[in-house]
Amino acid sequence: MTALDHTMRWIHGEMVEGGVAIAFGLLLVLCGGLLWKFGESSAARAMVVPLLLVGGAIAVLCTVMEVNNVLRVEAFRQAHALDSSAFAEQEIERVQGFMGWYPYTFAGGALLVVGGLAVFLMRGAPTAKAVGLAMIVLGATALHFDFFSKARATRYLEELTVLVRGEARADAAEAMDGLGADQH
């Protein structure tokens, strides 16, 4: 497989995950709308705005990421066509760069879950409990999607690294064969 093949597989996974996240965000918006329309209790009414905000934020952010990924496909193809080795090395650097953010996003997601649980358990007002539940949903969503994103990125980085090392070994072997031929 080429570096472009690995890249297309990685970006396809990102786009599938993004589509699922958009659908989840829209589902939360739908739930908020249904609670607004049919909810009669104070707890149901309190959940309307948090669900609309969290669902809307998830749907909008993931839609922006989906559009960026679609736009990147052609840029990836062009960069690979220009210089496949340089493309693979640039991708390794790019992936290593964003993988450094995963510990922070995992911590942020965990803090949202724990903070939301604390708000939910320590506050009695329905609005506070609704905000706590929304925090839990948002944190759990971030943890869920980053868990899969990190696994995919780790595999992608490993595949690119093996590919670049293999090319380097092939180039070195070719250079050694050239030196041996010159000595005869």
C-alpha positions in Angstrom: 0.0 0.0 0.0 1.1 3.5 -0.7 1.1 6.4 1.8 -1.9 7.8 -0.1 -3.8 4.5 0.4 -3.1 4.6 4.2 -4.2 8.3 4.2 -7.4 7.6 2.4 -8.2 4.8 4.8 -7.5 7.0 7.8 -9.6 9.9 6.4 -12.4 7.6 5.5 -12.5 6.5 9.2 -12.5 10.1 10.3 -15.4 10.9 8.0 -17.5 7.9 9.1 -16.9 9.0 12.7 -17.8 12.5 11.9 -21.0 11.4 10.2 -22.0 9.4 13.3 -21.2 12.5 15.5 -23.3 14.7 13.3 -26.2 12.3 13.5 -25.8 12.1 17.3 -25.8 15.9 17.6 -28.9 16.1 15.5 -30.5 13.4 17.6 -29.8 15.5 20.7 -31.4 18.5 19.0 -34.4 16.4 18.1 -34.7 15.2 21.7 -34.5 18.8 22.9 -37.2 19.8 20.5 -39.5 16.9 21.5 -39.0 17.8 25.2 -39.9 21.4 24.3 -43.0 20.3 22.5 -44.3 17.5 24.7 -42.4 17.8 28.0 -44.6 18.8 30.8 -42.5 18.4 33.9 -40.0 21.0 35.2 -37.2 18.5 34.6 -38.2 18.0 30.9 -38.4 21.7 30.4 -35.0 22.2 32.0 -33.4 19.8 29.5 -34.6 21.6 26.4 -31.8 24.3 26.2 -28.9 22.1 27.3 -29.8 19.4 24.7 -30.2 22.0 22.0 -26.9 23.6 22.8 -24.9 20.4 23.2 -26.5 18.7 20.2 -26.1 21.9 18.1 -22.5 22.3 19.1 -21.6 18.7 18.3 -23.4 18.8 15.0 -21.9 22.1 13.9 -18.3 21.3 15.0 -18.4 17.9 13.4 -19.9 19.3 10.2 -17.0 21.8 10.0 -14.5 18.9 10.5 -16.3 16.9 7.8 -16.0 19.7 5.3 -12.3 20.2 6.1 -11.7 16.5 5.6 -13.5 16.5 2.3 -11.4 19.4 1.1 -8.2 17.7 2.3 -8.7 14.7 0.1 -7.7 16.5 -3.1 -4.8 18.2 -1.3 -3.6 14.9 -0.1 -3.8 13.4 -3.6 -1.9 16.4 -5.1 0.8 16.3 -2.5 1.3 12.6 -2.9 1.5 13.0 -6.7 4.2 15.6 -6.4 6.5 13.6 -4.0 5.2 10.5 -2.3 8.2 10.3 0.1 7.9 13.9 1.2 4.1 13.5 1.6 4.6 10.5 3.9 7.1 12.3 6.0 4.9 15.4 6.2 2.0 13.2 7.3 4.1 11.6 10.0 4.9 15.1 11.4 1.3 16.2 11.1 -0.1 13.1 12.9 2.6 13.3 15.6 1.6 17.0 16.1 -2.1 16.4 16.7 -1.6 13.2 18.7 -0.1 15.4 21.4 -3.5 16.8 22.0 -5.2 13.5 23.0 -4.1 13.6 26.7 -5.7 17.1 27.0 -8.9 16.1 25.2 -9.2 13.0 27.3 -8.6 15.0 30.5 -11.1 17.6 29.4 -13.7 15.0 28.6 -13.2 13.3 32.0 -13.4 16.6 33.8 -16.7 17.4 32.0 -18.1 14.0 33.1 -17.0 14.3 36.7 -18.0 18.0 36.9 -21.4 17.2 35.4 -21.9 14.4 37.8 -21.0 16.7 40.7 -23.4 19.4 39.5 -26.1 16.8 39.0 -25.7 15.2 42.4 -25.1 18.3 44.5 -27.7 20.7 43.1 -31.4 20.3 43.5 -32.8 22.6 40.9 -33.9 21.0 37.6 -32.0 23.5 35.6 -28.7 22.7 37.4 -29.4 19.0 37.0 -30.0 19.5 33.3 -26.8 21.4 32.9 -25.0 18.6 34.8 -26.5 15.9 32.5 -25.5 18.0 29.4 -21.9 18.2 30.7 -21.9 14.4 31.2 -23.2 13.9 27.6 -20.7 16.3 26.1 -17.7 14.8 28.1 -18.7 11.2 27.3 -19.1 12.2 23.6 -15.6 13.7 23.5 -14.1 10.6 25.3 -15.9 8.3 23.0 -14.9 9.9 19.7 -11.3 10.7 20.8 -10.9 7.1 21.9 -11.6 5.9 18.4 -9.7 8.8 16.7 -6.6 8.1 18.7 -6.7 4.4 17.8 -7.0 5.2 14.2 -4.3 7.8 14.3 -1.9 5.5 16.1 -2.4 2.8 13.4 -2.0 5.4 10.6 1.2 6.7 12.1 2.6 3.1 12.5 1.7 2.3 8.9 3.3 5.5 7.6 6.4 4.9 9.7 6.9 1.4 8.4 6.4 2.6 4.9 9.0 5.4 5.2 11.5 3.0 6.9 10.9 0.5 4.1 11.6 3.1 1.5 14.7 4.3 3.3 16.0 0.7 3.4 15.2 0.2 -0.2 17.0 3.4 -1.1 20.0 2.4 1.0 20.2 -1.1 -0.6 20.0 0.5 -4.0 22.8 2.9 -3.2 24.9 0.0 -1.9 24.3 -2.0 -5.0 25.4 1.0 -7.0 28.6 1.3 -5.1 29.3 -2.4 -5.5 28.8 -2.2 -9.3 31.2 0.8 -9.4 34.0 -1.3 -7.8 33.8 -4.1 -10.5 
